[in-house]
Amino acid sequence: MAVEFSPSQTANWSRCPVLWRLQNVEKWTTRSIGAKEISALCGNVFGRGMEIYNKHAMREGFDRVKHDEAFAKRVLDDAVEVARAYGDEEAKKLLDLGYTVDDPDGADAKIDITIKALRRHIPLEPTPEDWIVLGAEVVSKEHGWCRCDVLYQTPQGHRVVRDYKFKLKLDPDYRASTLEEYGESTQRNHYLYAYDAQVFEVALVVAAPWYTPLIPFSRDEARLASWVASQKEKWAHMERMKDGREAVWEADVHRDKFGKCPMYDACLVYNRDPERMRLGGYIQIGRR
C-alpha cells in the first residue's frame, strides 16, 4: 500500500520539498516563538476545549449538553479547565525544549483571549441536536495520520467532518478571502476522502471582532477523484524523497504573503549546514 501524508505535510511539500524535508522529516524549527507560533498555540488550545465539549456530546447527546443547564455548565467548565491546563502544559514543554518566547506577557494575554472566546463560543455551538458525534480528534493512520476535530453522523446517515479554525483577530475585509482559502485547501478534500464524508465543515471562530460562521463544503465525486489522483503522484515523490531514493528540489520563491519561509535562513544563509543552523537559532526536535 502506498504511503500517504497528512494535509499539512503535503502542503509544505507542494510549497517547497526542501522546506518539507527540513521541517517535517528532519524536524528543524526556529528557536524563537513569535506571533505566528503563539497564534498556532491558541488554535490548539481552542481545539482542545472543543474536543472536551464534543466528547461530552458523544457520550450524552447534544440534547442534554444544550438543554440541561446544570450539566451544560459542568461541560463548559470542564472544557475551559482542560484547555487552560493544556495551554500551560504546552508552553512549559516548549520552554523545556529550548524555545524562547519573544513576548511572554503578550503570549499569556493571547491565551486568556482564547479561553474567553472558548467560553463564549460553546453555548452558541450550532451543531443540530439530532446529529451524533462519532468521534473527536479522530486519527486516520492509513491516510497520513491526519486528525479531524470532530466527525458526525446525520439522521440521514451522512458523515460530516468538521475542522475548527480559531483566529485571535480578522479584519472584516479579509473574511471572504479567508473562507475561500479554507475551501480551496488540501485539507478539505483530504478529510472528505479519509473519513468517507459527504460534507467538510469549517467552523471559523474569530475573537475580534467576534465572527463565527459555519461553512459547509459538499463532496464532489469527480473533483475528489481528480484530487486523489494528483495527491498520489505527490505522495509517491514524497515517499521516495523521505527514503533518500529521490533528491529534493528547492522552490524558486522563498516568501509568501505572511513573510519569509521559516527555513529561509537555513537554506539561503546557512546552506542547510546543521552546525551553522544551530548557531543561527534553529533547533531539532525529536522525530516520530
C-alpha positions in Angstrom: 0.0 0.0 0.0 1.4 3.4 -1.0 2.3 5.8 1.8 0.0 8.8 2.3 1.0 12.0 4.0 -1.1 14.5 6.1 -2.6 17.7 4.6 0.0 19.9 6.4 2.9 17.8 5.2 1.6 17.7 1.6 1.0 21.5 1.6 4.6 22.0 2.8 6.0 19.7 0.1 3.9 21.5 -2.5 5.3 24.8 -1.4 8.9 23.5 -1.3 10.3 20.0 -0.9 13.3 21.4 0.9 11.1 23.1 3.4 9.1 19.9 3.9 12.3 17.8 4.4 13.8 20.2 6.9 10.6 20.8 8.8 8.6 17.6 8.6 11.3 14.9 8.1 14.4 16.3 9.9 12.3 18.2 12.4 14.1 21.5 12.3 12.3 24.6 13.7 13.2 28.1 14.7 14.1 28.6 18.3 12.3 31.9 18.7 8.5 31.8 19.2 6.8 34.8 17.8 3.2 35.9 17.0 2.7 33.2 14.3 3.6 30.4 16.7 1.6 31.8 19.5 -1.4 32.1 17.3 -1.0 28.4 16.3 -0.8 27.5 20.0 -4.0 29.5 20.7 -5.7 27.5 17.9 -4.6 24.3 19.6 -5.9 25.5 23.0 -9.3 26.3 21.5 -9.4 22.9 19.7 -8.6 21.1 23.0 -11.6 22.7 24.6 -13.9 21.8 21.7 -12.6 18.2 21.9 -13.7 18.0 25.5 -17.1 19.5 24.6 -17.6 17.1 21.7 -16.6 14.1 23.8 -19.3 15.0 26.3 -21.8 15.3 23.4 -20.7 11.9 22.1 -21.4 10.3 25.5 -24.6 12.2 26.5 -26.0 13.6 23.2 -26.5 17.2 22.2 -29.9 17.5 23.7 -28.5 17.2 27.2 -25.4 19.2 26.5 -27.5 22.1 25.2 -30.6 22.0 27.4 -29.7 20.5 30.8 -28.5 23.8 32.3 -26.6 22.3 35.2 -24.9 19.7 33.0 -24.1 22.2 30.3 -22.3 24.4 32.9 -20.2 21.4 34.0 -19.3 20.7 30.4 -18.4 24.3 29.8 -16.2 24.5 32.9 -14.6 21.2 32.1 -13.7 22.3 28.6 -12.3 25.6 29.8 -10.3 24.0 32.6 -8.8 21.3 30.3 -8.0 23.9 27.6 -6.3 26.2 30.1 -4.2 23.3 31.5 -3.3 22.2 28.0 -2.1 25.7 27.2 0.1 25.9 30.3 1.5 22.4 29.7 2.3 23.1 26.0 4.0 26.4 27.0 6.2 24.6 29.5 7.1 21.9 27.0 8.3 24.5 24.5 10.5 26.2 27.1 11.9 22.8 28.2 12.8 22.0 24.6 14.8 25.2 24.4 12.4 27.6 22.7 12.4 31.3 23.6 9.3 33.4 23.6 9.6 36.9 22.1 6.9 38.4 24.2 5.9 36.2 27.2 3.3 38.7 28.6 1.7 39.1 25.2 1.6 35.4 24.8 -0.2 35.0 28.1 -2.7 37.7 27.2 -3.5 35.9 23.9 -4.1 32.6 25.7 -6.5 34.5 28.0 -8.3 35.8 25.0 -8.6 32.3 23.6 -10.1 30.9 26.8 -12.6 33.8 26.9 -13.6 33.0 23.2 -14.0 29.3 24.0 -16.3 30.1 27.0 -18.3 32.4 24.7 -18.5 30.0 21.8 -19.5 26.7 23.4 -23.0 27.9 24.5 -23.5 29.0 20.9 -22.2 25.8 19.3 -24.5 25.4 16.2 -24.5 21.6 15.8 -28.0 20.2 15.2 -29.3 18.3 18.2 -30.1 15.2 16.2 -26.6 14.8 15.0 -24.4 12.0 16.5 -20.8 12.5 17.4 -18.8 9.5 16.0 -15.6 10.8 17.4 -13.5 13.8 18.4 -9.8 14.2 17.4 -10.2 11.1 15.1 -6.9 9.9 13.7 -6.7 8.2 10.4 -3.3 6.4 10.4 -3.7 5.0 6.9 -4.3 8.5 5.5 -1.2 10.2 6.7 -2.0 10.3 10.4 -4.5 13.1 9.6 -6.6 14.1 12.6 -10.0 15.7 12.2 -11.5 17.8 15.0 -14.9 16.0 15.0 -16.8 13.5 12.9 -20.6 13.5 12.9 -23.4 11.4 11.5 -26.6 13.0 10.5 -30.1 11.3 10.8 -29.9 10.6 7.1 -26.7 8.5 7.7 -24.4 11.1 6.1 -20.9 11.8 7.6 -19.9 15.3 8.3 -16.3 16.1 9.2 -15.6 19.5 10.9 -12.5 21.5 11.5 -12.4 24.4 13.9 -10.3 27.4 12.8 -9.6 29.9 15.6 -8.2 33.3 15.0 -7.5 36.0 17.6 -8.5 38.7 15.1 -9.5 39.0 11.5 -10.2 42.2 9.6 -13.7 42.0 8.1 -12.2 42.9 4.7 -10.4 39.6 4.7 -13.3 37.3 5.7 -14.3 36.3 2.2 -10.8 35.5 1.1 -10.0 33.6 4.3 -13.1 31.4 3.8 -12.1 30.8 0.2 -8.7 29.7 1.3 -10.2 27.1 3.6 -12.5 25.8 0.8 -9.5 25.5 -1.6 -7.2 23.9 0.9 -5.9 20.3 0.5 -7.4 19.7 4.0 -11.0 19.9 2.6 -10.6 17.0 0.0 -8.2 15.0 2.3 -10.8 14.9 5.0 -13.7 14.0 2.7 -11.5 11.2 1.3 -10.0 10.0 4.6 -13.3 9.9 6.6 -15.6 9.0 3.7 -17.6 12.1 4.5 -20.3 13.8 2.4 -19.6 17.3 3.9 -16.5 19.1 5.2 -17.3 22.0 7.5 -15.1 24.9 8.5 -16.2 26.3 11.9 -14.3 29.6 12.0 -14.2 31.4 15.3 -12.7 34.9 15.4 -12.3 36.6 18.8 -12.0 40.2 17.5 -14.3 41.3 16.1 -16.5 38.4 17.0 -17.3 36.3 14.0 -18.4 32.7 13.9 -19.5 31.4 10.5 -20.0 27.7 9.8 -19.2 27.0 6.2 -20.1 23.6 4.6 -18.3 22.2 1.5 -20.1 19.3 -0.1 -18.4 16.3 -1.7 -18.0 16.3 -5.4 -17.1 12.8 -6.6 -15.4 13.9 -9.9 -13.4 16.6 -8.2 -12.4 14.3 -5.4 -11.3 11.6 -7.8 -9.1 14.1 -9.7 -7.7 15.3 -6.4 -6.8 11.8 -5.1 -5.0 11.0 -8.4 -2.9 14.2 -8.2 -2.1 13.6 -4.5 -1.0 10.0 -5.1 1.6 11.4 -7.5 2.8 13.8 -4.9 2.8 11.2 -2.2 4.9 8.9 -4.3 7.6 11.6 -4.7 7.4 12.4 -1.0 7.9 8.7 -0.1 11.0 8.4 -2.3 12.4 11.7 -1.0 11.8 10.7 2.6 13.7 7.4 2.0 16.5 9.1 0.1 15.6 7.5 -3.2 14.9 10.8 -4.9 16.6 14.2 -4.5 14.6 17.1 -3.0 14.4 20.2 -5.1 14.3 23.8 -4.0 11.4 26.2 -4.7 12.1 29.4 -6.7 10.0 31.6 -4.3 11.1 31.9 -0.7 8.4 34.0 0.8 4.6 34.4 0.7 2.0 36.9 2.0 3.0 36.1 5.6 6.7 36.8 5.0 9.8 34.7 4.6 9.8 30.9 4.6 10.5 29.6 8.1 13.6 27.9 6.6 14.8 31.0 4.7 17.9 31.4 6.8 18.6 27.7 7.0 18.7 27.5 3.2 19.9 30.8 1.9 22.2 31.9 4.8 23.4 28.7 6.4 23.2 26.5 3.3 21.4 23.7 5.3 24.5 23.1 7.4 23.3 21.6 10.7 26.0 23.2 12.9 25.6 26.6 11.3 21.8 26.3 11.7 22.1 25.5 15.4 24.4 28.5 15.9 21.9 30.6 13.9 18.9 29.8 16.1 17.4 26.6 14.8 16.8 23.6 17.0 16.0 20.0 16.0 13.0 18.3 17.7 12.8 14.5 18.2 11.4 12.6 15.2 8.4 10.3 15.4 
